[in-house]
Amino acid sequence: MKILVLHLLPYAKAEYATAIDHVRHDVTYIGHPEQLADLPAGLRRRTLAIPPAEDFTEGVLARTHRTDGYRRVVSLSEFGTLTAPRVRAHLGVPGPGIDQALRTHDKVRMKQALTRAGIRCPRFVAAPPPPGGRLPWQGPTVLKPRRGTCSNGVAVYAGPAEAVARLRALPDPEAHQLEEYVDGSILHADALVVAGRPRHCVVSRYVNTPARYAAGHPLGSVQLPADQSRDTYVAQVVSALGITAGTIHLEFFETPSGERVFLEIANRMGGAGVVTAHLRHTGIHLPSHEIAALLGTAPPAPRPRSGRHHGWLVVPGHPLPTRSRPAADLPAHLLGHRCIDRVHRPAPGSPPPTTITYHEGRVPLALEVSDPDPAALEDFLHTCAEALAPRQEAVA
């Protein structure tokens, strides 16, 4: 089979060769040179390089044609969500189309679909009200892009008036939305969807929030004990959005009163340490199973389970609007703690990230952690997050 891989995700995260036999299949990786540079030297493959300044989607379309004989297009990154359907249509190959991609990429469309299905979402508007109009809620208000990841461009305002004014001042207000602020812990569910049904679902709770990470605070999560009611909620969301295949990363609130409120969903695997934590807890390597389902091949055999609950924590390295920076390392007594399985630091001389990223190899510090007791693990991650909280830099 001739396979085209849209190489937007680090190879170490995707482990394409776990699901794709590169000897049996004719595999081509396409991407910008810095993306292609991480392919293993001994991997049998072809490559197509897109110049750094060229748009990725247009670059793929310009370098491929139906006569090339591709049978499948593989894309595992959020940044390829809308590219992959266009490339499949361009090449005439099967796979998820643009309608499904938009339902799990556009935050307005996903909430519209779920609201119609009776699933609680934050109240929201896709455009500012007319002059003199009011939003249908009071109190803190969130302004966020309709599309995007890692809480890029997300801001919380004290009230609707301030948020509406900011939305109207944007050069592209139609690319944004407003929603009511929801008070509660944020959970994320990660699963493989097969024939419209979630499998191997694991629900975790964030330590801090993605929005606080954007502002400079560490972000982590810890896996929670199995809970049938949460699994049922995940299945209801998947069904309402018509997701039939692939992996999902679903975020939702649990309020102090116990109500579940949808936040957002992506039809791809989670970032940071999600894949590794999921693999060690369940034995299922999410990207490999997603690729196998897309190719119609047998999935890899499950790996041994650890028998522990797992989590992760990342320290932001992107530019911040203030002089406050998170700590660069943990105190020795935490760094040597029994819960820590692995510590990631960037390679010496690596440039700091210029945009928000959760990638373990690019942030100043990332932790993989585990413990048989999820409550003890969560307490430990909170302690680490507090130790790494932003501190005011000295002024030279």
Long-range contacts (C-beta under 8 A, 24 or more apart in sequence): 1-25, 1-26, 1-71, 1-72, 1-295, 2-26, 2-28, 2-68, 2-69, 2-70, 2-71, 3-27, 3-28, 3-70, 3-71, 3-72, 3-73, 3-74, 3-295, 4-28, 4-30, 4-64, 4-70, 4-72, 4-73, 4-74, 4-87, 4-91, 5-29, 5-30, 5-74, 5-75, 6-30, 6-31, 6-56, 6-60, 6-73, 6-74, 6-75, 6-77, 6-80, 6-83, 6-84, 6-87, 7-31, 7-35, 7-36, 7-39, 8-35, 8-56, 8-75, 8-76, 8-77, 8-79, 8-80, 9-76, 9-77, 9-287, 10-38, 10-359, 10-361, 11-38, 11-39, 11-40, 12-38, 12-361, 13-275, 13-287, 13-359, 14-76, 14-287, 15-285, 15-287, 15-288, 16-74, 16-287, 16-291, 17-43, 18-285, 18-287, 18-288, 18-300, 19-287, 19-288, 19-289, 19-291, 19-292, 19-295, 19-297, 19-299, 19-300, 20-74, 20-291, 20-295, 28-70, 30-59, 30-60, 30-63, 30-64, 31-56, 32-56, 56-80, 56-83, 57-82, 57-83, 57-86, 57-87, 60-87, 61-86, 61-87, 61-90, 64-90, 64-91, 65-91, 66-90, 66-91, 66-92, 72-294, 72-295, 74-291, 74-294, 74-295, 76-268, 76-269, 76-287, 76-290, 76-291, 77-268, 78-105, 78-149, 78-266, 78-268, 81-105, 81-266, 81-267, 81-268, 95-294, 96-244, 96-245, 96-246, 96-267, 100-242, 100-243, 100-244, 100-267, 101-267, 103-241, 103-242, 103-243, 104-241, 104-243, 104-248, 104-265, 104-266, 104-267, 105-147, 105-266, 105-267, 106-146, 106-147, 107-144, 107-145, 107-146, 107-147, 107-177, 107-264, 108-146, 108-177, 110-241, 110-262, 110-264, 110-265, 111-179, 111-262, 113-240, 113-241, 113-242, 114-237, 114-240, 114-241, 114-262, 116-240, 117-236, 117-239, 117-240, 119-236, 119-237, 119-240, 119-262, 120-259, 120-260, 120-261, 120-262, 121-261, 121-262, 122-179, 122-180, 122-181, 122-182, 122-261, 122-262, 122-263, 123-179, 123-180, 124-177, 124-178, 124-179, 124-180, 125-177, 125-178, 125-179, 126-177, 127-173, 127-174, 128-164, 128-167, 128-168, 128-173, 128-178, 129-164, 134-160, 135-160, 135-164, 135-178, 137-180, 139-180, 139-181, 140-180, 140-181, 141-178, 141-179, 141-180, 141-181, 142-178, 142-179, 142-180, 142-181, 143-167, 143-176, 143-177, 143-178, 144-176, 144-177, 144-179, 145-175, 145-176, 145-177, 146-175, 146-176, 146-177, 147-175, 149-266, 149-271, 150-210, 150-213, 150-214, 150-271, 150-355, 150-356, 150-357, 150-358, 151-210, 151-211, 151-213, 151-214, 151-356, 152-214, 152-355, 152-356, 154-210, 154-211, 154-214, 156-181, 156-211, 182-253, 182-255, 182-261, 182-263, 183-255, 183-256, 184-253, 184-254, 184-255, 184-256, 184-259, 184-261, 185-253, 185-254, 186-210, 186-251, 186-252, 186-253, 186-263, 187-224, 187-230, 187-251, 187-252, 187-253, 187-254, 188-221, 188-249, 188-250, 188-251, 188-252, 188-270, 188-274, 189-230, 189-234, 189-248, 189-249, 189-250, 189-252, 190-247, 190-248, 190-249, 190-250, 190-269, 190-270, 190-274, 190-278, 190-286, 191-234, 191-247, 191-248, 191-250, 192-246, 192-247, 192-284, 192-286, 192-289, 192-290, 192-293, 193-238, 193-243, 193-244, 193-245, 193-246, 193-247, 193-248, 194-245, 194-293, 195-244, 195-245, 196-238, 196-239, 196-242, 196-243, 196-244, 197-235, 197-238, 198-231, 198-234, 198-235, 198-238, 198-248, 200-278, 200-282, 200-284, 200-286, 200-289, 201-231, 201-234, 202-277, 202-278, 202-281, 202-282, 203-227, 203-230, 203-231, 203-234, 204-274, 204-277, 204-311, 205-378, 207-311, 207-313, 207-378, 207-381, 207-382, 207-385, 208-385, 213-314, 213-316, 213-356, 213-358, 214-316, 214-318, 214-356, 215-320, 216-316, 216-320, 216-322, 216-324, 216-325, 216-326, 216-390, 217-316, 217-326, 217-385, 217-389, 217-390, 218-313, 218-314, 218-315, 218-316, 218-326, 218-384, 218-385, 218-388, 218-389, 219-272, 219-313, 219-314, 219-316, 219-358, 219-385, 220-311, 220-312, 220-313, 220-314, 220-367, 220-381, 220-384, 220-385, 221-272, 221-273, 221-274, 221-277, 221-311, 221-312, 221-381, 222-309, 222-310, 222-311, 222-369, 222-374, 222-377, 222-378, 222-381, 223-277, 223-281, 223-309, 223-310, 223-311, 223-374, 224-309, 224-374, 225-309, 225-374, 233-260, 237-262, 237-265, 241-265, 243-267, 245-290, 245-293, 245-294, 246-290, 246-293, 246-294, 247-286, 247-287, 247-289, 247-290, 249-274, 271-358, 271-359, 272-312, 272-314, 272-358, 272-359, 272-360, 272-366, 273-310, 273-311, 273-312, 273-313, 273-314, 273-360, 273-366, 273-367, 273-368, 274-312, 276-310, 276-312, 276-368, 277-310, 277-311, 277-312, 277-368, 277-370, 278-310, 279-303, 280-305, 280-306, 280-308, 280-310, 280-370, 281-305, 281-306, 281-308, 281-309, 281-310, 306-370, 307-372, 308-370, 308-371, 308-372, 309-370, 309-371, 309-372, 309-373, 309-374, 309-377, 310-341, 310-368, 310-369, 310-370, 310-377, 311-368, 311-369, 311-370, 311-377, 311-378, 311-381, 312-366, 312-367, 312-368, 312-369, 313-366, 313-367, 313-369, 313-381, 313-384, 313-385, 313-388, 314-358, 314-360, 314-363, 314-365, 314-366, 314-367, 315-363, 315-364, 315-365, 315-366, 315-388, 316-356, 316-363, 316-364, 317-346, 317-352, 317-353, 317-357, 317-362, 317-363, 317-364, 318-352, 318-353, 318-354, 318-355, 318-356, 318-357, 319-354, 320-390, 322-390, 323-392, 323-393, 323-395, 324-390, 324-391, 324-392, 324-393, 325-390, 325-391, 325-393, 326-364, 326-388, 326-389, 326-390, 326-391, 327-387, 327-388, 327-389, 327-391, 328-364, 328-365, 329-365, 330-365, 330-384, 330-387, 330-388, 331-387, 334-383, 334-384, 334-387, 337-380, 338-371, 339-369, 339-370, 339-371, 339-376, 339-377, 339-380, 340-367, 340-368, 340-369, 341-368, 341-369, 341-370, 342-367, 342-368, 343-367, 343-368, 344-368
